[in-house]
Each structure stands twice: as C-alpha cells, then as structure tokens.
Amino acid sequence: MSKKQKQQTVIVPYDENESKKEQVELMFNRIATRYDLLNDILSFGIENHWKKTLVRLIKPFKPKTILDIATGTGDLLILMSKKLAPDRIVGIDISAQMLEIAKQKVRKKLGDLAEKIELYRQDGENLQCQDEAFDLVTCAFGVRNFENLESGLKQIYRVTKTGGIAAILEFSKVKNKLFSRVYTFYFEKILPYLGGLIAKDFRAYKYLPESVKYFPEGQDFIDLVESLGFKSIRTKILTFGIATIYIFKKIQ
Ligand SMILES: C[S@@+](CC[C@H](N)C(=O)[O-])C[C@H]1O[C@@H](n2cnc3c(N)ncnc32)[C@H](O)[C@@H]1O
C-alpha cells in the first residue's frame, strides 16, 4: 500500500458507515472511567515515562502559554503545569467524560495550581482559540484520532505563535524485527482482549493497533507537518519505536 493510500485509509472504532469523529467521541466517553487504569496496565506504566520525557524536552523553551489538545484525562496537562509553571494552560478534548475525569484529577493533584488550568470541550479540528495564542501546543496520542489529520494539524499551526513550539507524542512502529514480532503479537492480539475484558469495549482496543498501522510515522509524519509551515527541530524515538516525540518550531 502506498504512502498516499495509507494516509487516506480512515480507521474507525465501530461502524465504517458513520463519521470517525462521532465514533471516537463515543468510544472515549465509554472507556473514560477505565482509561487511566488500562493505560497503566497495558503500557506497563511506560506511557507516564514518555510524557515525562516530552516535558523534559520542551522545558528549555520556557513556554508561558500552553494548549494541550486531546488532553483526555489530563495527565500531560498536570505534568506541564507542575514542571513548566506557565502563566496560562488550557486543555481541550472532544469527550465530555474524559474531561470530567481530568477536572477531578486537576482538583486532586494540583491544589492551588488548579486555578490556572482551563478545560474546555472542543474539537481539535475546529479550535475556538485565537490565532497565535500559545507559545507551546502539545498533543499526546491525539492526532491519530482526528477525522481529518491535515485539518487538525492546520489548527495546531494556526494557534501556535510564530517562533513557538508544537510537540506531538504518537505511536509509531517498532524498528527491531525480533522485538517487533513480540510486540505486534501483544499489541494486536493480547491488548484488545485485555482491553475488552477490563474496559468492556473490545472494539476500542482493536481500533488502537489498527489506527496505528495506517498512521504516518517518522519522516512521513515530519514531511506532512513541515508542509504546513513548521520546521522539525527534534525527534525522539521511544522504547524501540513504540512511540515517537516530534518537536516542531513555527517558522513562518
Ligand atoms: C488516546 S487519548 C489521549 C489522551 C491524553 N492526551 C493522554 O495522552 O493520555 C485520545 C484523546 O483524544 C481525544 N480526541 C479525539 N479526537 C478529538 C478531536 N477531534 N478533538 C479533540 N479531542 C479529540 C479523545 O476524546 C481522547 O481523550
């Protein structure tokens, strides 16, 4: 399958005849209360480590205004709030249930700092934010879920200040052949089963590996983002390529 065909293949969680956006929203609303637990179990806690790495990489840019797109249950938002001490930090997500969990966690984990956090239900492909409003825009495991990847990336570009940073953490593909076999078996066979058992939604955890399979990664993803006016300044491959952090600067 060519790069173009891959990019045009739309993977949906439930029903191929319905819009991806509605299904993704429904799926995250369904699994919201078990999302954190499952993340910790299924990733053996590594996901938290990846988010910490992302924050470490963006800290030198000293962002004062931050937008976290597809913030989900708010882990990255909370981490950035603690470690980067911004003046303003906003999280948006399309799923009301994920945001509800995020609100509870922000209150519990941030104490007084919680006042600085703004959480809104919004579509990342149609942001209700002003142009060039943020020094830093982050998106962890979100862009893969966009219905139209390019329009989502264009929104990230629009709301990032010129000279500002966009940091994207997303699943990619394992490079080592031997590890790839073991991991693919786990990711495609065991993970959907465990996800189905714990979150009571087998399709949601079958959608995960399927959506990763068809999502552009590495240089293909960088080329796409750079075509919109960003410049890639750092790429960090995580845990044999299971995920990648991409850091871009808005140069024009
Ligand atoms: C895999 S979760 C990641 C959540 C969080 N960033 C994290 O790393 O744990 C994906 C999130 O993207 C959100 N999402 C999917 N499509 C979206 C869209 N078009 N606009 C905003 N959020 C979206 C989902 O509701 C979900 O909370």
Ligand as a Chemical Component Dictionary entry (heavy atoms), coordinates in Angstrom:
data_LIG
# 
_chem_comp.id                   LIG 
_chem_comp.type                 NON-POLYMER 
_chem_comp.pdbx_formal_charge   0 
_chem_comp.three_letter_code    LIG 
# 
loop_
_chem_comp_atom.comp_id 
_chem_comp_atom.atom_id 
_chem_comp_atom.alt_atom_id 
_chem_comp_atom.type_symbol 
_chem_comp_atom.charge 
_chem_comp_atom.model_Cartn_x 
_chem_comp_atom.model_Cartn_y 
_chem_comp_atom.model_Cartn_z 
_chem_comp_atom.pdbx_ordinal 
LIG C1  C1  C 0  -5.680  8.200  23.443 1  
LIG S1  S1  S 1  -6.473  9.542  24.234 2  
LIG C2  C2  C 0  -5.091  10.523 24.766 3  
LIG C3  C3  C 0  -5.427  11.361 25.955 4  
LIG C4  C4  C 0  -4.232  12.076 26.593 5  
LIG N1  N1  N 0  -3.654  13.062 25.716 6  
LIG C5  C5  C 0  -3.201  11.085 27.025 7  
LIG O1  O1  O 0  -2.093  11.112 26.491 8  
LIG O2  O2  O -1 -3.489  10.257 27.884 9  
LIG C6  C6  C 0  -7.076  10.441 22.855 10 
LIG C7  C7  C 0  -7.925  11.625 23.229 11 
LIG O3  O3  O 0  -8.191  12.379 22.044 12 
LIG C8  C8  C 0  -9.480  12.921 22.144 13 
LIG N2  N2  N 0  -9.905  13.329 20.807 14 
LIG C9  C9  C 0  -10.115 12.537 19.743 15 
LIG N3  N3  N 0  -10.488 13.271 18.675 16 
LIG C10 C10 C 0  -10.505 14.553 19.086 17 
LIG C11 C11 C 0  -10.803 15.775 18.454 18 
LIG N4  N4  N 0  -11.182 15.829 17.176 19 
LIG N5  N5  N 0  -10.705 16.908 19.177 20 
LIG C12 C12 C 0  -10.344 16.868 20.479 21 
LIG N6  N6  N 0  -10.064 15.748 21.142 22 
LIG C13 C13 C 0  -10.132 14.596 20.441 23 
LIG C14 C14 C 0  -10.276 11.787 22.756 24 
LIG O4  O4  O 0  -11.500 12.194 23.293 25 
LIG C15 C15 C 0  -9.296  11.274 23.805 26 
LIG O5  O5  O 0  -9.474  11.900 25.044 27 
# 
loop_
_chem_comp_bond.comp_id 
_chem_comp_bond.atom_id_1 
_chem_comp_bond.atom_id_2 
_chem_comp_bond.value_order 
_chem_comp_bond.pdbx_ordinal 
LIG C1  S1  SING 1  
LIG S1  C2  SING 2  
LIG S1  C6  SING 3  
LIG C2  C3  SING 4  
LIG C3  C4  SING 5  
LIG C4  N1  SING 6  
LIG C4  C5  SING 7  
LIG C5  O1  DOUB 8  
LIG C5  O2  SING 9  
LIG C6  C7  SING 10 
LIG C7  O3  SING 11 
LIG C7  C15 SING 12 
LIG O3  C8  SING 13 
LIG C8  N2  SING 14 
LIG C8  C14 SING 15 
LIG N2  C9  SING 16 
LIG N2  C13 SING 17 
LIG C9  N3  DOUB 18 
LIG N3  C10 SING 19 
LIG C10 C11 SING 20 
LIG C10 C13 DOUB 21 
LIG C11 N4  SING 22 
LIG C11 N5  DOUB 23 
LIG N5  C12 SING 24 
LIG C12 N6  DOUB 25 
LIG N6  C13 SING 26 
LIG C14 O4  SING 27 
LIG C14 C15 SING 28 
LIG C15 O5  SING 29 
# 
